């Protein structure tokens, strides 16, 4: 049994998988820790593209730790973490989200408002003078591309570009833009995905003003392709509202080519959602020009409105 397991959030995306891999490797190499990277679900299409491209296997899957100590990456909220979160000791965190974390003991906690946790970990590798293996560098570069939408997202910082360029060089990515578009488009092939897959593939739950708000996000190259399946998507959202007790379910459908989004809002509080973005919802649907980031452009105005 490993001493520590490294977990990203539920519904893993490319950054959560890459940062779990990177954190486990860093703990092993720099600090002599026995650590294993884990995932709380199957890799999505984008992540699978990156894993296949760099010849890596998907991470072992578990929704609960079988070790006493864990390290969290790409999240710090209990609701997004492992099922037995309350029964284990969190020994460390690498994250770039808002803080919602309490601990009765001191721990390593690195939280920086950078575009990707893989960016944070790149600089941790530099600080510890640890070389990054080629395939791992490829995954970390892919994570930065994914989380910053090829450095076009408002979450992008001045630290992300040099990290991406350095990782791409290690990984042998000659044309970052060409590879990045290929990666992002791999994640937008929605034809084979069920409605449940679409709403859950990149969904997180948030507590706001006594309400449980579920926010899913789908990246696409054609928003209308997603809304053509509105009936089955609504049915899946309503089923989860009933089963899991969400007060409000918001699906953000983002066009990665023009950096705009539409939202679909079901459940209670539609007036508050409309107020948060200063828009009119028509039959639960509204447009959010220029909005691509859930973390920076969706969650903050909702938090204020609620």
Residue pairs with C-beta under 8 A, 6 or more apart in sequence:
1 66
1 67
2 34
2 35
2 36
2 67
3 33
3 34
3 35
3 67
3 69
4 27
4 33
4 34
4 35
4 36
4 67
4 69
4 70
4 71
4 91
5 35
5 36
5 37
5 38
5 62
5 65
5 66
5 67
5 69
5 70
5 71
6 20
6 23
6 24
6 27
6 35
6 36
6 37
6 38
6 70
6 71
6 72
6 73
7 20
7 38
7 39
7 40
7 65
7 70
7 71
7 72
7 73
7 81
7 82
8 15
8 16
8 17
8 19
8 20
8 39
8 40
8 72
8 73
8 74
8 75
9 16
9 40
9 74
9 75
9 80
9 81
9 204
10 40
10 41
10 63
10 80
10 81
10 204
11 40
11 41
11 200
11 201
11 202
11 203
11 204
12 39
12 40
12 41
12 43
12 44
12 47
13 44
13 46
13 47
13 74
13 146
13 147
13 202
14 44
14 46
14 47
14 50
14 139
14 142
14 143
14 146
14 147
14 183
15 74
15 116
15 117
15 118
15 143
15 144
15 146
15 147
16 39
16 73
16 74
16 75
16 117
17 39
17 43
17 47
17 51
17 58
17 59
17 139
17 143
18 50
18 118
18 136
18 139
18 140
18 142
18 143
19 73
19 74
19 94
19 116
19 117
19 118
19 120
19 121
19 140
19 143
20 37
20 38
20 39
20 59
20 73
20 74
21 37
21 56
21 59
21 136
21 139
22 118
22 121
22 122
22 125
22 132
22 136
22 139
22 140
23 35
23 37
23 71
23 73
23 92
23 94
23 121
24 35
24 36
24 37
24 71
25 37
25 132
25 133
25 136
26 121
26 124
26 125
26 128
26 130
27 33
27 35
27 71
27 92
28 34
28 35
29 128
29 130
30 128
30 130
35 71
36 60
37 59
38 59
38 60
38 61
38 62
38 65
39 58
39 59
39 60
39 61
39 62
40 61
40 62
40 63
40 82
41 61
41 63
42 58
42 61
43 51
43 58
43 59
44 187
44 201
44 202
45 186
45 187
45 189
45 193
46 146
46 183
46 184
46 186
46 187
47 142
47 187
48 58
48 186
49 182
49 183
49 186
49 187
50 138
50 139
50 142
50 183
51 57
51 58
51 139
53 138
53 142
53 183
54 134
54 135
54 138
54 139
54 171
55 135
56 135
56 139
62 82
63 82
63 83
64 82
64 83
64 84
65 82
65 84
65 88
67 88
68 88
68 89
69 88
69 89
69 90
69 91
70 82
70 88
70 89
70 90
70 91
71 90
71 91
71 92
71 93
71 94
72 81
72 90
72 92
72 93
72 94
72 95
73 93
73 94
73 95
73 117
74 94
74 95
74 96
74 97
74 117
75 81
75 95
75 97
76 93
76 95
76 97
76 99
76 100
76 101
76 111
77 97
77 100
77 101
77 206
78 85
78 86
78 100
79 205
79 206
79 207
80 204
80 205
82 88
89 105
90 101
90 103
90 107
91 107
91 108
92 107
92 108
92 109
92 110
93 101
93 107
93 108
93 109
93 110
93 111
94 110
94 111
94 117
94 120
94 121
94 124
95 110
95 111
95 117
96 111
96 112
96 113
96 114
96 115
96 116
96 117
96 119
96 120
96 295
97 111
97 295
98 295
98 299
99 111
101 109
110 120
110 124
112 120
113 157
114 120
114 157
114 159
114 160
115 144
115 147
115 148
115 151
115 153
115 155
115 156
115 157
115 159
115 160
116 143
116 144
116 146
116 147
116 148
116 160
117 143
117 147
118 139
118 140
118 141
118 143
118 144
118 147
118 163
118 167
119 144
119 157
119 159
119 160
119 163
119 164
121 140
122 132
122 140
122 163
122 166
122 167
123 159
123 163
125 131
125 132
132 140
132 167
132 170
134 170
134 171
134 172
135 171
137 167
137 168
137 170
137 171
138 167
138 171
138 172
138 173
140 167
141 164
141 167
141 168
141 171
141 173
141 176
142 183
144 151
144 160
144 163
144 164
144 167
145 151
145 164
145 176
145 179
145 180
145 183
145 184
146 183
146 184
146 187
147 153
147 155
148 155
148 156
148 160
149 184
149 256
149 259
149 292
150 176
150 177
150 180
150 181
150 184
151 160
151 161
151 164
152 259
152 292
153 259
153 292
153 293
153 296
154 292
154 293
154 296
154 297
155 293
155 295
155 296
164 176
165 176
168 176
168 179
173 179
184 219
184 256
185 221
187 219
188 219
188 220
188 221
188 256
190 198
190 218
190 220
190 225
190 226
193 201
194 236
195 229
195 232
195 233
195 235
195 236
196 236
198 216
198 218
198 226
198 229
198 233
198 236
198 251
199 216
199 218
199 233
199 236
199 237
199 240
199 249
199 251
200 216
200 240
201 216
201 218
202 216
202 217
202 218
202 219
203 214
203 215
203 216
203 217
204 214
204 215
204 294
205 212
205 213
205 214
205 215
205 246
206 212
206 213
206 214
206 215
206 299
206 302
206 303
207 213
208 302
208 303
208 306
209 306
211 247
211 248
211 268
211 269
211 306
212 245
212 246
212 247
212 248
213 246
213 247
213 248
213 249
213 250
213 269
213 302
213 306
214 240
214 241
214 244
214 246
214 248
214 249
214 250
215 250
215 251
215 252
215 294
215 298
215 299
215 302
216 249
216 250
216 251
216 252
217 251
217 252
217 253
217 254
217 294
218 226
218 251
218 252
218 253
218 254
219 254
219 256
220 226
220 253
220 254
220 255
220 256
221 255
221 256
221 257
222 255
223 253
223 255
223 260
223 261
223 262
226 233
226 253
227 253
227 262
227 264
227 285
230 264
233 251
233 264
234 264
234 266
237 249
237 251
237 264
237 266
238 266
240 246
240 249
241 249
241 266
241 267
246 267
247 267
247 268
247 269
248 265
248 266
248 267
248 268
248 269
248 270
248 273
249 265
249 266
249 267
250 263
250 264
250 265
250 273
250 298
250 302
251 263
251 264
251 265
252 261
252 262
252 263
252 288
252 291
252 294
252 298
253 261
253 262
253 263
253 264
254 260
254 261
254 291
254 292
255 261
256 292
259 290
259 292
260 287
260 288
260 289
260 290
260 291
260 292
261 287
261 288
261 291
261 292
262 285
262 286
262 287
262 288
263 273
263 277
263 285
263 286
263 287
263 288
264 284
264 285
265 273
265 281
265 284
265 285
265 286
266 284
269 306
270 281
270 284
272 302
272 305
272 306
273 281
273 302
273 305
274 280
274 281
274 286
275 305
276 301
276 302
276 304
276 305
276 306
277 286
277 288
277 291
277 301
279 286
279 287
279 288
280 286
288 297
288 298
290 297
291 297
291 298
